[in-house]
């Protein structure tokens, strides 16, 4: 899930870049759409990184490394 959300964030950032180029080419205002896509991208990145941090916490909690 962490990888899915992080990749989704990267793909949405690419969409923002594409929309910004189309905005300049078409002479139309797509700023609201670009802002929404970028906002969703940031939320997706935050969720992905949070899930990744949780996964690391669970993995390190189950490790049993030590001297016997």
FIROLUM-814771 format. One record per residue: z, y, x of N, C-alpha, C, O in turn. Coordinates in steps of 0.001 Angstrom, whole numbers, plus 524288, in hexadecimal, padded with zeros to 5 digits. Example, Ala and Ser with C-alpha at 12.3 -4.5 7.8 and 13.67 -1.06 7.14 Angstrom:
BEGIN
+-------+-------+-------+-------+-------+-------+-------+-------+-------+-------+-------+-------+
!   n.z !   n.y !   n.x !  ca.z !  ca.y !  ca.x !   c.z !   c.y !   c.x !   o.z !   o.y !   o.x !
+-------+-------+-------+-------+-------+-------+-------+-------+-------+-------+-------+-------+
! 81E78 ! 7E9C6 ! 83386 ! 81E78 ! 7EE6C ! 8300C ! 81E78 ! 7F31C ! 83390 ! 82111 ! 7F309 ! 8379C !
! 81BA8 ! 7F736 ! 83232 ! 81BE4 ! 7FBDC ! 83566 ! 81EBE ! 8001E ! 83264 ! 81F67 ! 80472 ! 83461 !
+-------+-------+-------+-------+-------+-------+-------+-------+-------+-------+-------+-------+
***
This chain:
BEGIN
+-------+-------+-------+-------+-------+-------+-------+-------+-------+-------+-------+-------+
!   n.z !   n.y !   n.x !  ca.z !  ca.y !  ca.x !   c.z !   c.y !   c.x !   o.z !   o.y !   o.x !
+-------+-------+-------+-------+-------+-------+-------+-------+-------+-------+-------+-------+
! 80000 ! 7FB5D ! 80333 ! 80000 ! 80000 ! 80000 ! 80000 ! 804EC ! 80365 ! 7FD6C ! 808C6 ! 8021E !
! 802E4 ! 804C4 ! 807B4 ! 80321 ! 80954 ! 80B20 ! 7FDC4 ! 80A88 ! 80D62 ! 7FC26 ! 80F0F ! 80D8F !
! 7FB0C ! 8068B ! 80F16 ! 7F5D5 ! 8074C ! 81142 ! 7F21C ! 80934 ! 80D07 ! 7EED1 ! 80C8C ! 80E11 !
! 7F291 ! 8072C ! 80858 ! 7EF2A ! 808D0 ! 8040A ! 7EFCD ! 80E9C ! 802DF ! 7EBED ! 81168 ! 80259 !
! 7F4A5 ! 81070 ! 80274 ! 7F587 ! 815EE ! 80148 ! 7F3D3 ! 8197C ! 805C7 ! 7F1D3 ! 81DC3 ! 804DD !
! 7F49D ! 817BC ! 80A9D ! 7F313 ! 81AEA ! 80F10 ! 7ED2A ! 81B45 ! 80F85 ! 7EB14 ! 81F70 ! 810B5 !
! 7EA73 ! 816F6 ! 80E99 ! 7E4BB ! 8170C ! 80EA4 ! 7E2B1 ! 81A54 ! 80A1A ! 7DEDC ! 81D2C ! 80AB7 !
! 7E52E ! 819F8 ! 80599 ! 7E3A0 ! 81D3A ! 80128 ! 7E42B ! 82305 ! 80283 ! 7E0D7 ! 8262B ! 8010F !
! 7E849 ! 82469 ! 8053E ! 7E8FD ! 829D7 ! 806DF ! 7E499 ! 82B94 ! 80A7B ! 7E29A ! 82FEB ! 809F5 !
! 7E319 ! 8283D ! 80E1E ! 7DED3 ! 82991 ! 811B0 ! 7D9B2 ! 82A30 ! 80EBE ! 7D6B3 ! 82DC9 ! 80FD5 !
! 7D8AA ! 826BD ! 80B0B ! 7D3D5 ! 8272A ! 807FD ! 7D3C3 ! 82C16 ! 804A2 ! 7CFA9 ! 82E81 ! 803F8 !
! 7D839 ! 82D90 ! 8028C ! 7D874 ! 83255 ! 7FF6C ! 7D7A4 ! 8372E ! 802C2 ! 7D553 ! 83AFE ! 800F7 !
! 7D987 ! 83711 ! 80797 ! 7D893 ! 83B7B ! 80B18 ! 7D2BC ! 83BF1 ! 80C37 ! 7D0AA ! 84044 ! 80C94 !
! 7D01A ! 8378B ! 80CC1 ! 7CA6D ! 837B2 ! 80D77 ! 7C7BA ! 839FC ! 808B1 ! 7C3E1 ! 83CD2 ! 80932 !
! 7C9B4 ! 838C8 ! 8041C ! 7C77C ! 83B09 ! 7FF53 ! 7C84C ! 840EF ! 7FF27 ! 7C4E1 ! 843D4 ! 7FD67 !
! 7CCD6 ! 842B0 ! 800F9 ! 7CDE2 ! 8484D ! 80124 ! 7C9F0 ! 84AFA ! 804B2 ! 7C7D8 ! 84F1B ! 80363 !
! 7C8F1 ! 8489D ! 8092E ! 7C529 ! 84AD6 ! 80CD0 ! 7BFBC ! 84B19 ! 80A5C ! 7BCFF ! 84F05 ! 80ADA !
! 7BE41 ! 846FD ! 807C7 ! 7B921 ! 846D1 ! 80536 ! 7B8C2 ! 84AEF ! 800EA ! 7B4C6 ! 84D95 ! 8006E !
! 7BCD7 ! 84B79 ! 7FDD5 ! 7BCD7 ! 84F5F ! 7F99C ! 7BC9F ! 854EA ! 7FBCD ! 7BA18 ! 85853 ! 7F98B !
! 7BF3B ! 855CC ! 80022 ! 7BF20 ! 85B07 ! 80279 ! 7B9A2 ! 85C5D ! 8045C ! 7B7E8 ! 860D2 ! 803D4 !
! 7B6E6 ! 8588D ! 8068B ! 7B17F ! 85971 ! 8083E ! 7ADFD ! 85A65 ! 80385 ! 7AAA7 ! 85DDA ! 803A5 !
! 7AEB7 ! 8575E ! 7FF60 ! 7AB92 ! 85824 ! 7FAAB ! 7ACB6 ! 85D6A ! 7F828 ! 7A937 ! 85FEA ! 7F600 !
! 7B196 ! 85F15 ! 7F871 ! 7B30C ! 8642F ! 7F657 ! 7B00E ! 86885 ! 7F91D ! 7AE26 ! 86C28 ! 7F69C !
! 7AFA5 ! 86824 ! 7FE36 ! 7ACCF ! 86C1F ! 80136 ! 7A6F1 ! 86BCB ! 80034 ! 7A446 ! 86FCA ! 80018 !
! 7A4F3 ! 86719 ! 7FF7B ! 79F51 ! 86660 ! 7FEBD ! 79D95 ! 86814 ! 7F946 ! 79982 ! 86A92 ! 7F8BA !
! 7A093 ! 866CA ! 7F548 ! 79F0E ! 867E3 ! 7EFE0 ! 7A082 ! 86D5C ! 7EE1B ! 79EC5 ! 86F19 ! 7E9F9 !
! 7A39E ! 87010 ! 7F120 ! 7A589 ! 8753D ! 7EF9F ! 7A8A6 ! 87506 ! 7EA84 ! 7A89A ! 878BC ! 7E776 !
! 7AB51 ! 870B3 ! 7E9A2 ! 7AEAD ! 87010 ! 7E50E ! 7B44B ! 86F87 ! 7E6E7 ! 7B551 ! 86E03 ! 7EB59 !
! 7B7CB ! 870C2 ! 7E385 ! 7BD51 ! 8707F ! 7E4F1 ! 7BF8E ! 86B26 ! 7E37D ! 7C069 ! 869F7 ! 7DEE8 !
! 7C073 ! 8680C ! 7E764 ! 7C2E9 ! 862F4 ! 7E6A8 ! 7C864 ! 862F0 ! 7E90A ! 7CA86 ! 85ECA ! 7EA37 !
! 7CA9F ! 86784 ! 7E9BB ! 7CFA1 ! 867D3 ! 7EC78 ! 7D403 ! 86512 ! 7E98B ! 7D770 ! 862BB ! 7EBFA !
! 7D3F4 ! 86551 ! 7E461 ! 7D80C ! 862A9 ! 7E161 ! 7D7A3 ! 85CCB ! 7E21B ! 7DB96 ! 85A27 ! 7E2DF !
! 7D2F2 ! 85AC1 ! 7E1E1 ! 7D225 ! 85522 ! 7E2AB ! 7D3B4 ! 85380 ! 7E82E ! 7D63D ! 84F7B ! 7E8E9 !
! 7D232 ! 85697 ! 7EC03 ! 7D394 ! 85574 ! 7F16C ! 7D982 ! 8558C ! 7F21E ! 7DBB0 ! 8523A ! 7F4D3 !
! 7DC14 ! 8594B ! 7EFB7 ! 7E1C7 ! 859A4 ! 7F020 ! 7E46B ! 854E5 ! 7EDA8 ! 7E827 ! 852CD ! 7EFD9 !
! 7E289 ! 85334 ! 7E929 ! 7E4CF ! 84E9C ! 7E697 ! 7E402 ! 849B1 ! 7E9D2 ! 7E7A1 ! 84696 ! 7EA72 !
! 7DF4D ! 848F3 ! 7EBE2 ! 7DE3F ! 8444D ! 7EF0F ! 7E1A8 ! 8445C ! 7F3F7 ! 7E3C3 ! 84053 ! 7F583 !
! 7E231 ! 848EB ! 7F665 ! 7E57B ! 84949 ! 7FB0A ! 7EB32 ! 8483C ! 7F9B3 ! 7EDF2 ! 845B3 ! 7FCBA !
! 7ED05 ! 84A25 ! 7F539 ! 7F261 ! 84919 ! 7F390 ! 7F364 ! 84354 ! 7F2A4 ! 7F76E ! 84141 ! 7F439 !
! 7EFB0 ! 840BF ! 7F011 ! 7F02E ! 83B19 ! 7EF37 ! 7F01B ! 83838 ! 7F46A ! 7F2E2 ! 8345A ! 7F51C !
! 7ECF1 ! 83A19 ! 7F80C ! 7ECBF ! 837BC ! 7FD39 ! 7F202 ! 8382C ! 7FFFF ! 7F3C9 ! 8346A ! 8026B !
! 7F478 ! 83CAD ! 7FFAA ! 7F990 ! 83D5A ! 80221 ! 7FDB4 ! 839DE ! 7FFA7 ! 800ED ! 83793 ! 80263 !
! 7FD9B ! 83979 ! 7FA81 ! 80155 ! 83603 ! 7F7D1 ! 80070 ! 8305B ! 7F972 ! 8042A ! 82D77 ! 7FA65 !
! 7FB8B ! 82ECC ! 7F9C3 ! 7FA41 ! 8297A ! 7FB63 ! 7FC19 ! 82870 ! 800F4 ! 7FE22 ! 8243C ! 8021A !
! 7FB66 ! 82C3B ! 80462 ! 7FD32 ! 82BA1 ! 809C6 ! 8031F ! 82B2A ! 80A04 ! 8052C ! 827EA ! 80CE8 !
! 805DC ! 82E55 ! 8070C ! 80B92 ! 82E1C ! 80700 ! 80D7A ! 828DD ! 804F6 ! 81115 ! 82690 ! 80728 !
! 80B11 ! 826F7 ! 800C3 ! 80C93 ! 821DA ! 7FE95 ! 80B64 ! 81D80 ! 8027C ! 80E9D ! 81A06 ! 8034B !
! 806CD ! 81DAF ! 804E6 ! 8055A ! 819AF ! 808BB ! 80910 ! 8198E ! 80D58 ! 80AB6 ! 8155F ! 80F0A !
! 80A63 ! 81E26 ! 80F64 ! 80DFE ! 81E4B ! 813CE ! 8137F ! 81CA6 ! 8123D ! 81642 ! 81A2E ! 8154E !
! 81516 ! 81DFF ! 80D82 ! 81A2A ! 81C40 ! 80B9C ! 81A6E ! 81653 ! 80B14 ! 81E4F ! 813E3 ! 80C87 !
! 81647 ! 8140F ! 808FE ! 81611 ! 80E58 ! 8088B ! 815F5 ! 80BC1 ! 80DE5 ! 81855 ! 807A7 ! 80EB1 !
! 81332 ! 80E29 ! 81185 ! 81301 ! 80C07 ! 816D1 ! 81864 ! 80C3A ! 8195E ! 819F9 ! 80888 ! 81C01 !
! 81B35 ! 81089 ! 81897 ! 82075 ! 810FC ! 81AB1 ! 82415 ! 80CEA ! 8184C ! 82755 ! 80AA1 ! 81B02 !
! 82382 ! 80C06 ! 81337 ! 826AE ! 80803 ! 81092 ! 8256F ! 8029A ! 812B5 ! 828F0 ! 7FF65 ! 81375 !
! 8206F ! 8019B ! 813AF ! 81EDD ! 7FC8B ! 815D7 ! 82132 ! 7FBBE ! 81B44 ! 822F2 ! 7F773 ! 81C89 !
! 8213C ! 7FFD2 ! 81E73 ! 82394 ! 7FF70 ! 823A4 ! 82979 ! 7FE6E ! 8232F ! 82BA5 ! 7FB53 ! 82624 !
! 82C07 ! 8010C ! 81F7F ! 831A2 ! 8004D ! 81EB8 ! 832D1 ! 7FAAB ! 81D24 ! 83677 ! 7F849 ! 81F2E !
! 82FC4 ! 7F88F ! 8198A ! 830A2 ! 7F32C ! 817D3 ! 82F90 ! 7EF5B ! 81C46 ! 83270 ! 7EB91 ! 81CF6 !
! 82B6E ! 7F057 ! 81F4F ! 82A22 ! 7ECCB ! 823A0 ! 82E4F ! 7ECD9 ! 827D7 ! 82FB5 ! 7E8BB ! 829E4 !
! 83052 ! 7F16C ! 8292A ! 83456 ! 7F19F ! 82D3B ! 83995 ! 7EF9A ! 82B4A ! 83CB6 ! 7EDAE ! 82E65 !
! 83A93 ! 7EFFE ! 8264B ! 83F7E ! 7EDF9 ! 8242C ! 83F9B ! 7E803 ! 82431 ! 843CE ! 7E5AF ! 8247B !
! 83B16 ! 7E589 ! 823E5 ! 83AEE ! 7DFD4 ! 823CB ! 83A99 ! 7DD76 ! 8293C ! 83B22 ! 7D8B7 ! 829CA !
! 839BC ! 7E09E ! 82D43 ! 8399C ! 7DE89 ! 8328E ! 83F18 ! 7DD1C ! 8344F ! 842DF ! 7DFDD ! 8332E !
! 83F71 ! 7D8D9 ! 8370B ! 84481 ! 7D734 ! 83919 ! 843EC ! 7D669 ! 83EFE ! 8438D ! 7D207 ! 840EF !
! 843DD ! 7DAD1 ! 841BA ! 84355 ! 7DAA9 ! 8476E ! 8489C ! 7DBFB ! 849BB ! 84B02 ! 7DFEE ! 84867 !
! 84A5D ! 7D899 ! 84D33 ! 84F78 ! 7D9A0 ! 84FA2 ! 850D8 ! 7D54B ! 85362 ! 84E1B ! 7D15D ! 853CB !
! 85525 ! 7D618 ! 8561D ! 85706 ! 7D233 ! 859DF ! 85AD6 ! 7CEA3 ! 85709 ! 85E5A ! 7D070 ! 8544B !
! 85A14 ! 7C987 ! 857BD ! 85D92 ! 7C5BE ! 8553F ! 8622E ! 7C47F ! 85891 ! 8657E ! 7C15F ! 85706 !
+-------+-------+-------+-------+-------+-------+-------+-------+-------+-------+-------+-------+
***
